[in-house]
Amino acid sequence: MKRVINYSAGPAAIPVEVLEQARDEMLDWNGTGCSVMEVSHRGKEYDALHMETMDLFREIAGLGKNYEVLFCTGGASTQFLMLPMNYLGPGKEADYVVTGNWSKASIKEAKRFGKITFPANMELEGERFVAIPKQGDLKLNPAAEYVHYTSNNTVEGTEWHYIPDVKGKPLVCDMSSDIFSRPLDFNKFSLIYAGAQKNLGPSGVTVVAVRDDFLAKAHDDLPTMMSYKVFKDKFSMHNTPPCFSIYILNLVLKWLKKNGGLAAMGKTNERKQKLLYAAVDGSKGFYKGLAEVDSRSWMNIDFKLPTPELDDKFVKEAKAAGIVQTKGYRSMGGIRLSAYNAVSLKDVETTVAFMQDFMAKNG
């Protein structure tokens, strides 16, 4: 068996140690004689795993018990509507910062529930996004119930490298694609959410962490499965949760903790992105980065070659070399290397060597 270097933007690479443990426990998990997918979510064995996973998330994030950890489904796309459904309504307003494809998708849903205002809109002509706004660019709405932003833009390859000061307003963030990639003061947020399929595990579970004072402001009279308060009161088990996805999330969190936590992960990810961007910037224009330098994503490294034909050739030859999922997002073209936590430093070094060899042969 040969493992490839997997730059998929999501579902993304999962640590090999985690996959191996899941494989070994597939038929007999925790001495139950069956898979974690087969045990009752009401049983004591699964209940212990479920609650442990919530505690692990808080521990790694540095959050106290004043934050509720919820396990939802439907990905970030469901949070796009669940969030405003819980906090907006007639006469209610919210701030949304526009920085890319997924922030625009969140705004489309939020508009169904209240008035949406924009502290900054970074869209350029041709539906392009190349930069993150500076703190001084943000024009906050004093009437906003909360301020929402997307911390990393997988499509455009841009990322926030600071936490915005929102002048005491509740701060909400979609962290789906860079959560736990480096240290961050998560206590500055009233609510964060993240689809698991980038840095936390497989698709199927979305983690929400919400501070108690913000949760208390959520509406009560909502459809059961759209209510944050129901998820909190029922410990995310009003209905059957995505047990296997939560099990893998548990293993990934333990892998993170074992390997030095967010401090160690941040150091590795910093080295990874520096190597990749050095290969782009040192190519004398053969590889052309798409995002402004101070807004570049550590997770999604986007660039183009001199022609679309060379882009296609790069993707084909990279695959032949065991480096897969390098094609850029369909609206962007070019190349996208999604270097999430499970992509190792060695993987990146191998990729840089391939990039240099490809340039030497085709430049």
ChimeraX attribute file (.defattr): number of C-alpha atoms within 10 A of each C-alpha:
attribute: neighborCount
match mode: 1-to-1
recipient: residues
	/A:1	3
	/A:2	5
	/A:3	8
	/A:4	14
	/A:5	24
	/A:6	22
	/A:7	26
	/A:8	20
	/A:9	24
	/A:10	20
	/A:11	16
	/A:12	24
	/A:13	24
	/A:14	22
	/A:15	19
	/A:16	11
	/A:17	12
	/A:18	19
	/A:19	14
	/A:20	11
	/A:21	13
	/A:22	18
	/A:23	12
	/A:24	11
	/A:25	16
	/A:26	15
	/A:27	16
	/A:28	13
	/A:29	19
	/A:30	14
	/A:31	10
	/A:32	12
	/A:33	13
	/A:34	14
	/A:35	16
	/A:36	23
	/A:37	16
	/A:38	13
	/A:39	16
	/A:40	13
	/A:41	19
	/A:42	10
	/A:43	9
	/A:44	11
	/A:45	16
	/A:46	18
	/A:47	15
	/A:48	10
	/A:49	18
	/A:50	22
	/A:51	14
	/A:52	13
	/A:53	23
	/A:54	20
	/A:55	18
	/A:56	17
	/A:57	20
	/A:58	19
	/A:59	15
	/A:60	16
	/A:61	19
	/A:62	13
	/A:63	19
	/A:64	12
	/A:65	11
	/A:66	13
	/A:67	19
	/A:68	23
	/A:69	26
	/A:70	23
	/A:71	25
	/A:72	25
	/A:73	19
	/A:74	12
	/A:75	19
	/A:76	24
	/A:77	15
	/A:78	16
	/A:79	24
	/A:80	21
	/A:81	20
	/A:82	19
	/A:83	22
	/A:84	24
	/A:85	22
	/A:86	20
	/A:87	19
	/A:88	23
	/A:89	16
	/A:90	8
	/A:91	9
	/A:92	15
	/A:93	24
	/A:94	26
	/A:95	27
	/A:96	27
	/A:97	24
	/A:98	25
	/A:99	27
	/A:100	25
	/A:101	18
	/A:102	21
	/A:103	20
	/A:104	18
	/A:105	15
	/A:106	24
	/A:107	22
	/A:108	13
	/A:109	19
	/A:110	24
	/A:111	17
	/A:112	14
	/A:113	21
	/A:114	18
	/A:115	16
	/A:116	20
	/A:117	21
	/A:118	17
	/A:119	20
	/A:120	19
	/A:121	18
	/A:122	15
	/A:123	16
	/A:124	10
	/A:125	6
	/A:126	6
	/A:127	10
	/A:128	17
	/A:129	23
	/A:130	21
	/A:131	23
	/A:132	27
	/A:133	17
	/A:134	13
	/A:135	13
	/A:136	8
	/A:137	11
	/A:138	16
	/A:139	14
	/A:140	20
	/A:141	19
	/A:142	13
	/A:143	13
	/A:144	18
	/A:145	18
	/A:146	23
	/A:147	24
	/A:148	25
	/A:149	23
	/A:150	27
	/A:151	23
	/A:152	30
	/A:153	27
	/A:154	27
	/A:155	21
	/A:156	28
	/A:157	27
	/A:158	29
	/A:159	25
	/A:160	22
	/A:161	15
	/A:162	11
	/A:163	16
	/A:164	16
	/A:165	13
	/A:166	19
	/A:167	9
	/A:168	8
	/A:169	18
	/A:170	18
	/A:171	22
	/A:172	21
	/A:173	19
	/A:174	25
	/A:175	22
	/A:176	26
	/A:177	26
	/A:178	25
	/A:179	24
	/A:180	23
	/A:181	24
	/A:182	18
	/A:183	17
	/A:184	16
	/A:185	10
	/A:186	15
	/A:187	15
	/A:188	15
	/A:189	18
	/A:190	21
	/A:191	25
	/A:192	23
	/A:193	26
	/A:194	24
	/A:195	31
	/A:196	28
	/A:197	23
	/A:198	27
	/A:199	30
	/A:200	35
	/A:201	27
	/A:202	23
	/A:203	20
	/A:204	20
	/A:205	26
	/A:206	26
	/A:207	24
	/A:208	22
	/A:209	24
	/A:210	23
	/A:211	21
	/A:212	15
	/A:213	12
	/A:214	16
	/A:215	19
	/A:216	12
	/A:217	12
	/A:218	18
	/A:219	15
	/A:220	13
	/A:221	9
	/A:222	15
	/A:223	9
	/A:224	12
	/A:225	15
	/A:226	18
	/A:227	18
	/A:228	26
	/A:229	22
	/A:230	18
	/A:231	21
	/A:232	18
	/A:233	11
	/A:234	12
	/A:235	18
	/A:236	21
	/A:237	19
	/A:238	13
	/A:239	10
	/A:240	10
	/A:241	18
	/A:242	19
	/A:243	21
	/A:244	17
	/A:245	21
	/A:246	26
	/A:247	20
	/A:248	21
	/A:249	28
	/A:250	24
	/A:251	21
	/A:252	23
	/A:253	23
	/A:254	17
	/A:255	15
	/A:256	22
	/A:257	16
	/A:258	9
	/A:259	12
	/A:260	11
	/A:261	20
	/A:262	19
	/A:263	14
	/A:264	16
	/A:265	19
	/A:266	19
	/A:267	13
	/A:268	17
	/A:269	21
	/A:270	16
	/A:271	13
	/A:272	25
	/A:273	21
	/A:274	12
	/A:275	17
	/A:276	21
	/A:277	21
	/A:278	12
	/A:279	18
	/A:280	23
	/A:281	14
	/A:282	13
	/A:283	16
	/A:284	10
	/A:285	13
	/A:286	18
	/A:287	23
	/A:288	19
	/A:289	21
	/A:290	21
	/A:291	21
	/A:292	14
	/A:293	12
	/A:294	12
	/A:295	18
	/A:296	26
	/A:297	25
	/A:298	28
	/A:299	29
	/A:300	28
	/A:301	27
	/A:302	31
	/A:303	23
	/A:304	21
	/A:305	21
	/A:306	13
	/A:307	11
	/A:308	12
	/A:309	10
	/A:310	16
	/A:311	20
	/A:312	17
	/A:313	15
	/A:314	22
	/A:315	20
	/A:316	16
	/A:317	14
	/A:318	19
	/A:319	16
	/A:320	10
	/A:321	14
	/A:322	14
	/A:323	22
	/A:324	18
	/A:325	21
	/A:326	25
	/A:327	21
	/A:328	25
	/A:329	15
	/A:330	8
	/A:331	11
	/A:332	16
	/A:333	16
	/A:334	27
	/A:335	25
	/A:336	26
	/A:337	27
	/A:338	27
	/A:339	29
	/A:340	28
	/A:341	26
	/A:342	22
	/A:343	21
	/A:344	16
	/A:345	18
	/A:346	11
	/A:347	17
	/A:348	21
	/A:349	14
	/A:350	15
	/A:351	21
	/A:352	19
	/A:353	12
	/A:354	17
	/A:355	18
	/A:356	16
	/A:357	12
	/A:358	16
	/A:359	15
	/A:360	10
	/A:361	7
	/A:362	11
	/A:363	15
